[in-house]
Amino acid sequence: MSVIEKTIALLGGISPADVMALPPAQRRRFADICKHWAKLAERHGDSVRKGGGFADLQTRRRDE
């Protein structure tokens, strides 16, 4: 099992209470790390095109 697979499994086991139990500085660091990896994961998912009118509105102007 790769590190990423283990991390996904561990993150799945975290509850909101676990996060709120962290000291504020650690909770902020956790949030920053999660945001960083989420942005990276979403950026590489750009090659998968979503269909539908809403997706078109996100990628081009309404009057086109």
Backbone bond lengths (Angstrom), bond angles and torsions (degrees), N, CA, C in turn:
res aa  C-N    CA-C-N  psi(-1)  N-CA   C-N-CA  omega(-1)  CA-C   N-CA-C  phi
1 M - - - 1.450 - - 1.532 108.17 -
2 S 1.321 116.13 131.23 1.462 120.73 -178.38 1.529 111.11 -76.50
3 V 1.307 115.13 165.71 1.468 120.67 178.77 1.529 110.17 -60.83
4 I 1.318 117.90 -40.35 1.467 120.40 -178.84 1.519 110.81 -65.42
5 E 1.331 117.80 -39.12 1.460 120.68 178.03 1.521 111.36 -65.87
6 K 1.324 117.39 -39.54 1.463 121.34 176.88 1.524 110.65 -64.97
7 T 1.336 116.22 -40.90 1.464 121.11 -179.74 1.524 110.81 -64.37
8 I 1.319 116.73 -42.88 1.468 120.75 178.24 1.524 110.03 -61.15
9 A 1.327 116.56 -42.98 1.467 120.31 178.52 1.526 111.15 -63.10
10 L 1.327 116.84 -42.99 1.465 120.26 179.49 1.525 111.84 -65.64
11 L 1.327 116.75 -42.13 1.468 119.80 179.70 1.525 111.20 -63.95
12 G 1.324 116.69 -32.60 1.457 120.69 178.15 1.519 112.74 -65.45
13 G 1.313 116.70 -22.24 1.458 121.11 -179.25 1.512 114.80 -91.25
14 I 1.328 117.42 -2.37 1.468 121.37 -179.05 1.524 109.80 -81.65
15 S 1.309 115.57 134.57 1.470 120.21 176.73 1.533 109.00 -104.73
16 P 1.326 116.76 161.18 1.469 119.28 175.36 1.531 112.25 -56.38
17 A 1.324 116.69 -34.92 1.470 120.07 178.94 1.527 110.87 -64.65
18 D 1.335 117.27 -36.20 1.463 121.06 177.38 1.526 110.68 -61.47
19 V 1.317 115.68 -43.14 1.466 120.48 -178.97 1.529 110.08 -67.17
20 M 1.320 116.80 -44.38 1.465 120.37 -178.42 1.527 112.11 -67.91
21 A 1.326 117.53 -21.07 1.465 121.05 179.22 1.531 112.18 -77.41
22 L 1.323 117.13 -13.07 1.465 120.36 178.78 1.529 110.33 -71.28
23 P 1.325 116.28 148.46 1.475 118.53 171.49 1.542 108.84 -63.51
24 P 1.327 118.02 151.72 1.468 120.90 -176.09 1.534 114.67 -50.81
25 A 1.310 118.29 -43.28 1.474 120.16 -178.57 1.527 111.14 -65.07
26 Q 1.308 117.22 -39.76 1.462 120.69 179.34 1.527 110.87 -70.79
27 R 1.327 116.83 -36.91 1.463 121.12 178.03 1.525 110.18 -64.30
28 R 1.341 117.11 -40.17 1.472 121.47 177.85 1.530 110.49 -64.09
29 R 1.325 116.24 -43.60 1.471 120.43 178.73 1.519 110.68 -62.61
30 F 1.335 116.67 -43.75 1.456 121.41 177.69 1.532 110.24 -58.83
31 A 1.328 116.97 -45.61 1.460 121.79 179.26 1.531 111.00 -61.73
32 D 1.317 117.04 -43.74 1.469 120.70 179.80 1.520 112.07 -62.76
33 I 1.324 116.40 -42.17 1.469 120.40 179.05 1.527 110.32 -64.73
34 C 1.328 116.68 -44.18 1.466 120.42 179.48 1.533 110.91 -62.04
35 K 1.327 117.37 -43.24 1.465 121.02 179.14 1.519 111.05 -62.76
36 H 1.331 116.55 -42.53 1.463 120.92 179.56 1.531 110.99 -57.63
37 W 1.319 116.57 -50.60 1.468 120.16 -177.10 1.518 111.51 -71.15
38 A 1.328 117.79 -31.97 1.462 120.25 177.01 1.525 110.89 -64.56
39 K 1.329 116.46 -44.28 1.475 120.17 177.44 1.515 111.05 -60.71
40 L 1.316 116.66 -44.07 1.461 120.73 -179.81 1.522 110.71 -63.09
41 A 1.315 117.61 -44.71 1.465 121.73 -179.28 1.525 110.91 -64.88
42 E 1.323 117.60 -41.24 1.458 120.68 -179.78 1.520 111.77 -69.27
43 R 1.303 117.86 -35.64 1.457 121.74 179.90 1.522 110.51 -62.12
44 H 1.308 117.63 -41.06 1.461 121.10 -179.24 1.523 111.68 -78.79
45 G 1.306 118.28 -9.27 1.452 121.93 175.94 1.515 112.33 -88.75
46 D 1.340 117.60 0.86 1.464 122.06 -177.69 1.519 112.86 -63.17
47 S 1.328 118.27 -22.96 1.452 120.08 -177.34 1.525 111.61 -72.21
48 V 1.328 117.58 -16.44 1.459 121.64 177.67 1.511 107.68 -89.50
49 R 1.311 117.24 111.75 1.471 122.16 -176.62 1.514 109.89 -86.32
50 K 1.319 115.09 129.95 1.451 120.45 176.03 1.521 108.14 -91.45
51 G 1.301 117.08 138.02 1.453 121.07 179.96 1.514 111.59 -89.57
52 G 1.310 115.10 169.51 1.455 120.18 174.73 1.512 112.72 107.23
53 G 1.328 113.89 162.40 1.456 120.63 -177.68 1.507 113.67 -64.82
54 F 1.324 117.48 -37.44 1.456 120.00 -179.40 1.526 110.63 -62.85
55 A 1.327 117.64 -41.49 1.460 121.14 178.34 1.525 110.33 -63.10
56 D 1.333 116.94 -37.78 1.464 120.13 178.15 1.523 111.28 -65.02
57 L 1.327 118.19 -36.97 1.458 121.00 179.15 1.526 111.20 -66.68
58 Q 1.311 116.81 -29.21 1.455 120.08 179.21 1.526 111.75 -75.38
59 T 1.316 118.08 -26.11 1.458 120.52 -174.41 1.521 113.82 -103.20
60 R 1.325 118.65 -16.67 1.460 119.38 178.18 1.524 110.49 -145.31
61 R 1.297 114.73 164.46 1.461 119.60 -177.16 1.516 110.76 -69.84
62 R 1.314 115.97 155.91 1.453 122.74 -175.31 1.545 111.90 -64.72
63 D 1.334 118.40 -32.77 1.460 120.57 -174.54 1.529 113.35 -87.88
64 E 1.303 118.35 6.33 1.474 119.93 -179.69 1.508 110.99 -83.42
